[in-house]
Amino acid sequence: MERLELKTSSGSRVAIGFLLLIVVLPVMILGGAIGLAIGGVIIAGFIWLCVAMGKRRLVLDERGVTAIGMRGERHLDWDQAHHYMFWSMDQQAVYAAGGQGGAIGVIVVLAIVAIVKAVRKSKNEHRRFAQGRLTLVGADVTIPIDGRYKDVGNALDRVFAELHPRLRARPKNVTDFAPFTVTDTELSHVKKGTLGLADVEKINAGGARITVKKRDKRLAWVNVPMKGVKNVMLFLEIAAEHGLVVNANAEVFMPPTVLDKLRAAAARQSAMPQARVVSR
């Protein structure tokens, strides 16, 4: 595969600069000569930080991933990756979940989220990485991949495409979906025990959480943070291959290979005839 190099986005630098402006401007205006001197030092430090942050790169090639940062380089070969951790959710939903602005603020944010989602529904479902992180974990190195990089979706697709076949090639007792375990007949959770696949109504992925619903039960059998499930995208892919219904909210970034498996599983479920009781 060809080499992929990502540069850093300017979003974090703009945010830091805005915060500094709020703090430094009053100091420079009200502090006289001393304030101007302090402000000048802070601005010079910010410029240095922007230059240093602008030099960060993420390189993906046939060997693995290399993160070039302010403290040097970190490299992880594809074959040396033990597992990955991943989560994603809509950024506006983060603000709503945090209760920003009180109850009225939450209502306003939720209304905006509904409008934005309606606009994006057909075009960007599962392809917009608004808020989240992918962390590659090796024996002695971890490499985070998130919104600090431009076109981060390309990097995420590449990582999933490289790692999933390698993880599948490992023995079943080595492929790790902790705290879950999936077999041909059962789904297990380290605290909740074991559930037959036939008893699983569906698995939901959304709001940065993974929820497993048991048939004929109102409450979730398991509700865990997405970032707490190892190799979570592969877990959802394997679950779909085993015939489980997997519903992923449009806010969740999905690699095309996983999304295709989920859609295929949903199509199979909808094509199955509905069970009915026949009196004789």
C-alpha positions as a Python dict, from the first residue, in 0.01 Angstrom:
ca = {
    (1, 'M'): (0, 0, 0),
    (2, 'E'): (108, 355, -62),
    (3, 'R'): (254, 579, 204),
    (4, 'L'): (8, 806, 383),
    (5, 'E'): (130, 1116, 567),
    (6, 'L'): (-100, 1338, 773),
    (7, 'K'): (-21, 1687, 895),
    (8, 'T'): (-167, 1844, 1206),
    (9, 'S'): (-486, 2044, 1186),
    (10, 'S'): (-498, 2406, 1298),
    (11, 'G'): (-802, 2364, 1521),
    (12, 'S'): (-615, 2310, 1849),
    (13, 'R'): (-381, 2600, 1782),
    (14, 'V'): (-673, 2831, 1706),
    (15, 'A'): (-846, 2725, 2029),
    (16, 'I'): (-533, 2784, 2238),
    (17, 'G'): (-476, 3120, 2068),
    (18, 'F'): (-833, 3229, 2141),
    (19, 'L'): (-798, 3141, 2509),
    (20, 'L'): (-466, 3320, 2532),
    (21, 'L'): (-617, 3628, 2371),
    (22, 'I'): (-888, 3641, 2637),
    (23, 'V'): (-624, 3624, 2912),
    (24, 'V'): (-339, 3824, 2763),
    (25, 'L'): (-527, 4118, 2610),
    (26, 'P'): (-655, 4259, 2942),
    (27, 'V'): (-307, 4216, 3094),
    (28, 'M'): (-144, 4409, 2810),
    (29, 'I'): (-406, 4684, 2820),
    (30, 'L'): (-423, 4732, 3198),
    (31, 'G'): (-73, 4628, 3301),
    (32, 'G'): (124, 4913, 3146),
    (33, 'A'): (483, 4838, 3049),
    (34, 'I'): (499, 4529, 3269),
    (35, 'G'): (179, 4398, 3118),
    (36, 'L'): (312, 4454, 2767),
    (37, 'A'): (631, 4268, 2855),
    (38, 'I'): (443, 3974, 3005),
    (39, 'G'): (207, 3965, 2709),
    (40, 'G'): (499, 3973, 2466),
    (41, 'V'): (662, 3675, 2636),
    (42, 'I'): (338, 3477, 2631),
    (43, 'I'): (277, 3557, 2265),
    (44, 'A'): (635, 3456, 2175),
    (45, 'G'): (584, 3128, 2361),
    (46, 'F'): (258, 3068, 2177),
    (47, 'I'): (425, 3126, 1841),
    (48, 'W'): (698, 2876, 1932),
    (49, 'L'): (432, 2625, 2037),
    (50, 'C'): (243, 2670, 1709),
    (51, 'V'): (560, 2609, 1507),
    (52, 'A'): (643, 2298, 1712),
    (53, 'M'): (288, 2161, 1685),
    (54, 'G'): (290, 2228, 1310),
    (55, 'K'): (585, 1992, 1267),
    (56, 'R'): (394, 1692, 1399),
    (57, 'R'): (322, 1422, 1144),
    (58, 'L'): (156, 1082, 1129),
    (59, 'V'): (300, 843, 871),
    (60, 'L'): (136, 514, 772),
    (61, 'D'): (308, 276, 530),
    (62, 'E'): (347, -95, 465),
    (63, 'R'): (555, -141, 781),
    (64, 'G'): (338, 33, 1034),
    (65, 'V'): (260, 370, 1195),
    (66, 'T'): (509, 641, 1287),
    (67, 'A'): (409, 942, 1497),
    (68, 'I'): (652, 1234, 1465),
    (69, 'G'): (594, 1470, 1754),
    (70, 'M'): (748, 1740, 1968),
    (71, 'R'): (937, 1478, 2170),
    (72, 'G'): (1072, 1269, 1886),
    (73, 'E'): (936, 969, 1697),
    (74, 'R'): (732, 667, 1799),
    (75, 'H'): (688, 369, 1569),
    (76, 'L'): (470, 59, 1582),
    (77, 'D'): (483, -222, 1327),
    (78, 'W'): (145, -356, 1221),
    (79, 'D'): (240, -706, 1334),
    (80, 'Q'): (352, -577, 1676),
    (81, 'A'): (19, -416, 1766),
    (82, 'H'): (-137, -607, 2056),
    (83, 'H'): (-477, -438, 2015),
    (84, 'Y'): (-642, -102, 1969),
    (85, 'M'): (-894, 106, 2163),
    (86, 'F'): (-1144, 326, 1979),
    (87, 'W'): (-1441, 550, 2042),
    (88, 'S'): (-1627, 817, 1849),
    (89, 'M'): (-1937, 1028, 1892),
    (90, 'D'): (-2092, 1349, 1768),
    (91, 'Q'): (-1928, 1661, 1910),
    (92, 'Q'): (-2254, 1846, 1972),
    (93, 'A'): (-2381, 1545, 2165),
    (94, 'V'): (-2080, 1582, 2396),
    (95, 'Y'): (-2192, 1931, 2492),
    (96, 'A'): (-2548, 1815, 2551),
    (97, 'A'): (-2433, 1521, 2763),
    (98, 'G'): (-2226, 1760, 2971),
    (99, 'G'): (-2527, 1976, 3046),
    (100, 'Q'): (-2367, 2292, 2910),
    (101, 'G'): (-2594, 2591, 2964),
    (102, 'G'): (-2837, 2408, 3189),
    (103, 'A'): (-3161, 2244, 3081),
    (104, 'I'): (-3243, 2513, 2824),
    (105, 'G'): (-2893, 2486, 2682),
    (106, 'V'): (-2931, 2111, 2646),
    (107, 'I'): (-3264, 2155, 2464),
    (108, 'V'): (-3111, 2407, 2225),
    (109, 'V'): (-2808, 2186, 2162),
    (110, 'L'): (-3025, 1880, 2102),
    (111, 'A'): (-3237, 2076, 1855),
    (112, 'I'): (-2923, 2182, 1668),
    (113, 'V'): (-2794, 1824, 1675),
    (114, 'A'): (-3121, 1701, 1523),
    (115, 'I'): (-3100, 1955, 1242),
    (116, 'V'): (-2734, 1883, 1172),
    (117, 'K'): (-2792, 1508, 1171),
    (118, 'A'): (-3084, 1546, 932),
    (119, 'V'): (-2865, 1743, 691),
    (120, 'R'): (-2581, 1491, 713),
    (121, 'K'): (-2792, 1177, 718),
    (122, 'S'): (-2754, 1064, 360),
    (123, 'K'): (-2408, 1206, 292),
    (124, 'N'): (-2189, 1156, 594),
    (125, 'E'): (-2336, 869, 794),
    (126, 'H'): (-2055, 691, 980),
    (127, 'R'): (-1789, 888, 793),
    (128, 'R'): (-1747, 1201, 1005),
    (129, 'F'): (-1497, 1170, 1290),
    (130, 'A'): (-1613, 1461, 1505),
    (131, 'Q'): (-1505, 1351, 1851),
    (132, 'G'): (-1305, 1046, 1952),
    (133, 'R'): (-973, 868, 1947),
    (134, 'L'): (-806, 556, 1816),
    (135, 'T'): (-517, 431, 2029),
    (136, 'L'): (-280, 168, 1896),
    (137, 'V'): (-122, -40, 2173),
    (138, 'G'): (204, -231, 2144),
    (139, 'A'): (435, -392, 2397),
    (140, 'D'): (615, -69, 2485),
    (141, 'V'): (452, 202, 2276),
    (142, 'T'): (109, 356, 2227),
    (143, 'I'): (15, 583, 1938),
    (144, 'P'): (-301, 797, 1957),
    (145, 'I'): (-479, 904, 1639),
    (146, 'D'): (-745, 1172, 1672),
    (147, 'G'): (-869, 1506, 1544),
    (148, 'R'): (-530, 1671, 1582),
    (149, 'Y'): (-451, 1542, 1231),
    (150, 'K'): (-601, 1662, 903),
    (151, 'D'): (-805, 1406, 709),
    (152, 'V'): (-790, 1172, 1005),
    (153, 'G'): (-1059, 951, 852),
    (154, 'N'): (-810, 830, 591),
    (155, 'A'): (-574, 720, 867),
    (156, 'L'): (-852, 540, 1056),
    (157, 'D'): (-958, 349, 744),
    (158, 'R'): (-598, 249, 680),
    (159, 'V'): (-541, 129, 1038),
    (160, 'F'): (-857, -83, 1044),
    (161, 'A'): (-776, -227, 700),
    (162, 'E'): (-426, -324, 815),
    (163, 'L'): (-508, -454, 1163),
    (164, 'H'): (-833, -644, 1119),
    (165, 'P'): (-693, -916, 888),
    (166, 'R'): (-394, -957, 1121),
    (167, 'L'): (-616, -983, 1429),
    (168, 'R'): (-840, -1236, 1253),
    (169, 'A'): (-536, -1449, 1164),
    (170, 'R'): (-451, -1495, 1531),
    (171, 'P'): (-586, -1795, 1726),
    (172, 'K'): (-935, -1736, 1863),
    (173, 'N'): (-809, -1745, 2218),
    (174, 'V'): (-563, -1466, 2137),
    (175, 'T'): (-795, -1219, 1958),
    (176, 'D'): (-901, -995, 2244),
    (177, 'F'): (-1239, -823, 2276),
    (178, 'A'): (-1220, -777, 2652),
    (179, 'P'): (-1445, -744, 2843),
    (180, 'F'): (-1635, -952, 2583),
    (181, 'T'): (-1578, -1295, 2436),
    (182, 'V'): (-1756, -1417, 2124),
    (183, 'T'): (-1795, -1780, 2016),
    (184, 'D'): (-2012, -1946, 1753),
    (185, 'T'): (-2292, -1988, 2008),
    (186, 'E'): (-2233, -1750, 2299),
    (187, 'L'): (-2152, -1393, 2397),
    (188, 'S'): (-1979, -1354, 2732),
    (189, 'H'): (-1900, -1056, 2952),
    (190, 'V'): (-1643, -1067, 3227),
    (191, 'K'): (-1895, -951, 3492),
    (192, 'K'): (-2235, -1041, 3349),
    (193, 'G'): (-2159, -1398, 3252),
    (194, 'T'): (-2267, -1575, 2933),
    (195, 'L'): (-2560, -1522, 2701),
    (196, 'G'): (-2658, -1747, 2410),
    (197, 'L'): (-2647, -1566, 2077),
    (198, 'A'): (-3012, -1657, 2021),
    (199, 'D'): (-3097, -1460, 2338),
    (200, 'V'): (-2929, -1139, 2217),
    (201, 'E'): (-3186, -900, 2074),
    (202, 'K'): (-2935, -646, 1942),
    (203, 'I'): (-2611, -460, 2005),
    (204, 'N'): (-2618, -81, 1994),
    (205, 'A'): (-2318, 145, 1931),
    (206, 'G'): (-2375, 512, 2001),
    (207, 'G'): (-2301, 791, 2245),
    (208, 'A'): (-1952, 644, 2280),
    (209, 'R'): (-2104, 333, 2441),
    (210, 'I'): (-2172, -31, 2353),
    (211, 'T'): (-2506, -168, 2473),
    (212, 'V'): (-2620, -529, 2455),
    (213, 'K'): (-2994, -590, 2484),
    (214, 'K'): (-3134, -927, 2589),
    (215, 'R'): (-3459, -1046, 2434),
    (216, 'D'): (-3774, -958, 2629),
    (217, 'K'): (-3581, -734, 2870),
    (218, 'R'): (-3630, -358, 2897),
    (219, 'L'): (-3295, -277, 3055),
    (220, 'A'): (-2962, -341, 2888),
    (221, 'W'): (-2783, -664, 2971),
    (222, 'V'): (-2451, -478, 2934),
    (223, 'N'): (-2377, -108, 2887),
    (224, 'V'): (-2007, -20, 2866),
    (225, 'P'): (-1794, 264, 2727),
    (226, 'M'): (-1687, 203, 2368),
    (227, 'K'): (-1330, 296, 2458),
    (228, 'G'): (-1330, 18, 2717),
    (229, 'V'): (-1374, -261, 2459),
    (230, 'K'): (-1057, -388, 2293),
    (231, 'N'): (-1068, -400, 1912),
    (232, 'V'): (-1423, -271, 1930),
    (233, 'M'): (-1481, -230, 1554),
    (234, 'L'): (-1371, -587, 1490),
    (235, 'F'): (-1594, -698, 1779),
    (236, 'L'): (-1897, -541, 1607),
    (237, 'E'): (-1793, -693, 1275),
    (238, 'I'): (-1760, -1043, 1426),
    (239, 'A'): (-2093, -1003, 1606),
    (240, 'A'): (-2265, -917, 1276),
    (241, 'E'): (-2106, -1218, 1108),
    (242, 'H'): (-2252, -1437, 1382),
    (243, 'G'): (-2600, -1317, 1290),
    (244, 'L'): (-2647, -1057, 1564),
    (245, 'V'): (-2827, -731, 1489),
    (246, 'V'): (-2582, -443, 1533),
    (247, 'N'): (-2723, -90, 1527),
    (248, 'A'): (-2463, 185, 1497),
    (249, 'N'): (-2569, 548, 1526),
    (250, 'A'): (-2474, 768, 1231),
    (251, 'E'): (-2241, 962, 1464),
    (252, 'V'): (-2011, 660, 1503),
    (253, 'F'): (-1724, 662, 1254),
    (254, 'M'): (-1717, 328, 1075),
    (255, 'P'): (-1459, 184, 835),
    (256, 'P'): (-1625, 71, 509),
    (257, 'T'): (-1542, -296, 568),
    (258, 'V'): (-1718, -301, 907),
    (259, 'L'): (-2011, -96, 778),
    (260, 'D'): (-2063, -341, 492),
    (261, 'K'): (-2076, -633, 737),
    (262, 'L'): (-2332, -454, 956),
    (263, 'R'): (-2551, -369, 658),
    (264, 'A'): (-2530, -724, 526),
    (265, 'A'): (-2635, -862, 866),
    (266, 'A'): (-2926, -615, 885),
    (267, 'A'): (-3035, -717, 534),
    (268, 'R'): (-3030, -1084, 629),
    (269, 'Q'): (-3241, -1013, 937),
    (270, 'S'): (-3500, -813, 743),
    (271, 'A'): (-3520, -1085, 476),
    (272, 'M'): (-3602, -1355, 731),
    (273, 'P'): (-3973, -1444, 756),
    (274, 'Q'): (-4151, -1322, 1066),
    (275, 'A'): (-4238, -1592, 1319),
    (276, 'R'): (-4609, -1641, 1382),
    (277, 'V'): (-4827, -1862, 1595),
    (278, 'V'): (-5050, -2102, 1400),
    (279, 'S'): (-5352, -2255, 1574),
    (280, 'R'): (-5445, -2609, 1487),
}
